[in-house]
Amino acid sequence: MSADSKSDTVEDLRLTGAAAGPSRVLFGVDVAGQTHTGKVRTNNEDHFHVVQFGRYLRTLASSLPPGDVPEEAGEPGYGYAVADGIGGHAAGEVASRLAISLLVECVLQTPDWVLGHDDHLLAKVLDRFAERFRTVSLALQTRAEGDPLLRGMGTTLSVAASLGRDLFVTHVGDSAVFLYRAGHLHRLTRDHTASQLRPDAEAPNGARFRRVLTRAIGLAQTKDEPDLDHYTLADGDRLMLCTDGLTDMVGVDTIARELERAPTAAAACQSLVELALDRGGRDNVTAVVATYCLPDASPGPAA
């Protein structure tokens, strides 16, 4: 079995839900993810994860008539995570996988069931995300200190979570998050690389700084403080999280074109990953795409 075939992973999830309450406004999310080893690397250090979450009470016994007590409240939420590991043949793969699994554990311990437009609630959600990223980073450092084979491991980590129209984006590293809306592609994240700090980094003699991370999860010599942002989703928005194996090979104009014309999230992922491979596939390639159907949503600021 070839390195490509053994590491090629496709996950296609279509999630739908309905808002609770008298209006019962229907909405849906079409989401898919794809990751590939690429044409040069022998192992895949990228990982992605997609979840649906919500609030519910499961009635086990009751004398009340069916339907008198609601068992589900609010719109279901959706969470997306992409991680690109660094630190060697095995360590990078462990770091990205471990970062996502630990993050999910943290979320289960402190779920953000109360999301809304009140400033103090939004601030609380963002504070929780920052604390979770710090917890995951410390756990990776501790794991690496106890295993010589994992010394120096770290990972990028980009997370987007939505509940209804609210979208929260948190990231460390250079795995990008994009939002495509009404013919325009908005980049919601900024790479944490040396090239962003050095004005000469785009010159030929500064090329070596372009991929040097200044922030990463698990690396003690870098910052692990995430960037945190809140956005408002609109009907037809298409969200994409990806690793630099995609953005290094495929330009933003092409990304916008593929997100515009792909009929489904799965088709968008497949076409973008294939483009990265056709253009060299020098790194692992991962993309997660989610398309929102929010018929009653009015457009908010994309960036």
N, C-alpha and C positions, 0 to 999 in steps of 0.2 A: 504494500500500500504506500502511495507516495506521501510526502510531507504535506502537500496541499490537501489531499483527500482525507487524511486522518485528522486534520485540524479544522476542516471547513465545517462551520456550524451555522445553521440557519434556524431562527426561532420566529415564527409568524403567529402573533396573537391578535385577535380582534376582540376588543372589549367594548361592551355597551352597558349603559346604565340609565337610570331615571331619577330625577330629582324628587324628593319626598315633598309632601305638602299638597294643598288643595289643587294647585295648578298642574302638578305632575308633568312638568315640561320634559319632554324626551330629548336626549342628546346622546352622542356616541363618540367613541375614539377608535380609530383604526391605527394599530401600532404594530411594528415589526422590527426585528433586529437581525443583523448578520455580521459575522466575523470570519476572517480568513487569515491564514498564516502569511500570505504573500508569496512572492517568487524568490526571495533571497533568504529569509530567516528559516530556521529549521524547527522552531517551536513558536507557539502563539502566546504572547505575554499580555494580550488584550482580553478583557472580559466585559460583558454587559449583563444587565439584569433589568427586568420590567415587572412591576407589581401593580395590582389594583388593591386599594384599601378603602375602608369605610367605617361607619358606626352602626352597630346593630346590637340588639338584645334578643337572645334566643329563649322563647318561652318554653319551659319544660312542663309546667302544670299550671292551670288557671281555671277559675270558675266563670270568667268573663267570656262573653260571646266572641267568636273569632273576629279580628279586625278592630276590636275596641282599644287595644293597646298596640301602638306602633312598634314594630321590631327593627325598623331601619330608618335612619334619619339622614337627610342631606344627600347631596350628590356623591357618588363614589369618586374617590381620588385615584390618581395614577402617578406612579413614581418610576423614574428612569435613571439608571446609573451606568456610566462607562468609565473604565479604568485601564490605563496603559502602564504596565509594570516596567521597572528598570532595575538593573543590578545583576545582570548575568543570566546565563542560560536557564537555570532553575529558579533563581531568586525572584526575578521579575514576574514570572507567572504566578508564583506563590503570593507575592505582594498584592497584585491586582485582584486575585481571587479572594484573598483574606480581607482586603479592604472593603469589598462589597458585602461579604458575609457578615463582617463585624458591624458595618453600618446598619444592615437590616436588623441585627440584634439590638442595636441602640434604639432604633425607631420603635421596635416592639416594646421596649421598656418604657419609652416616653412618646406614645403616639400623639401626633398633632391633630386631634379630633376637632378642636375648636379653631377654625380658620375664618377670618372675616376681614372686613375693610377697616375695622377699628385699629388705630395706629398701635395701641399697646399690644393687641393680639398679633399683628404682623411682626412687630419687633420681637415678640416672644418666640415666634416660629423661627425667625432668622437667628436669634441667639441660640436656640436649640440646635440648629444645623451646625453652627460654628463649634459648639461644644462637642457634638458628635464627631466632627472631623478631627478635633484635637484628641478625643478619646481613641479613635481608630489609629491615628498617627502614633500615639504613645504605645498602643498595643503592638503595632508593627515593629517599633524600635525595640521593645522588650523581647519580642520573638526573635529578632535578628541577633540580639546580644546573646541569646541562649543557644544559637546554632551557627557554627562557623561557616556552614555552607550558604547561609542566608545573609551574611554580613554585607552591608551596603545596599540591601534591597529597599525599594521604595516604589511609589506609583503615583500617577496622576489620578485624580478622582473628580468627575463632573457629574452632578446630580441635578435633575429637574423634577419637581413635584407639583402637581396641579390638583386643585379641588374646585370644581365649578370653573369659574373664570379666573381664579387666582393662580398664578404660576410663580413658583419660587425656584431660583437657579443658584446653585452653590458649586464652586469649583476651585481646585488647586491644580496647577500644572498647565498643560497645553492641549488638553482634549477639549475641543470647541463645542459650543452650543449655539445653534442658529435658529432663527424664527423666520419662516417664509410667509409673507402676508401680502395679498393683493398685488402680486407682481414684483415685490421688493424683498430682498434677502437681508435680514438684520443679524449681525453677529452679536450675541448677548454676552460673550466672554472675551477676555483679553488674555493672551498667553503669558504665563509667568516664566519668561525666558530672559537670558542675558541680553538678547537683541532688543528687548523692550526697554532696557535700561541704558544701553550704549548707543549714542547717536551714530557711531561709526560702524555699527554691527552689520548694516546692510552693504557696506563696502566690501570689495573682494577679500581684503585682509581681515574682515570682521566676520566672515562666514562661519567660523568655528564657534561663535557665540550664539548662533541662531537656535541651537537645540540644547543649550545648557540651561537646565531648569533652575530657577531661583526659588521656587516653592514646590514642595512635593510632600506626599504623605509618607511618613516613616523614615525620612532622611533627616537626621539630627542637624546636619550642616546647612539645611535650607529652612525657610519658614514654612509652616503648615497652616497658617491662618488663611481661611478661604475668603474669596470674594462672594458677597451675598447680594442678590437683587430680587425685586418683586415686580411682576408685570401683570397686565390684564389681557387675557386671551379673547379672541374674536372668532366668529364663525368662519370656518375655512382655513384657520391657521394651521401651518405644518411645522412641527418642531423637529429638529434633528440634533442629536448628540453624536460625536464621532471622534476618533483618535487622529493623531497627526499623520498616520499612514494614509489617510484619505486626503486631508487638506494639503499635504506636501505634493501629492500627485495630481489633484483635481482643483482647478481654480474656482473662485467664488461665482463667476459668471456661469460656469458649467454646472455647478451645484444648484444654482438658482433655476437653471433651465430644466434639470432633471426633476427637481422638486415640483416644478410647475406642471410638467407633462406626464409624470408617472400617475397612472390611475389609482394605485393603491400604495400604502406604506411599504408593503413587501416589494413591490415593483421598484419603488424609489431606492430602497436599500440595495437591491440586486444590481440595478444599473450603475449606481455610484461605486459599489465595490468592484464591479467588473471594469469600470473606467480606470480605477486606481491600479488594477492588475494589468490592464492593457498598456498603461503608461509606465510600467516598470515594476510595480509592486515591491518596492524596496523595503517596506516595513509591513508589520501586521496591519490589517485594515479592519476597522469596525465602524458600523453605522447603526443607529437606532432612529427611526422616524415615527412620528405620531401625528395624525391628522385629526383635527377637532371639528365636530359638528355641534355648534352651539347656536341654534337658530334664533334665540332671543337675545344673544350677546351683542352689545354695541361695541365697536372697535375701541380699544384702549391704546395707549402709547406702546409701541413695540420696543422702543429702546429709549 
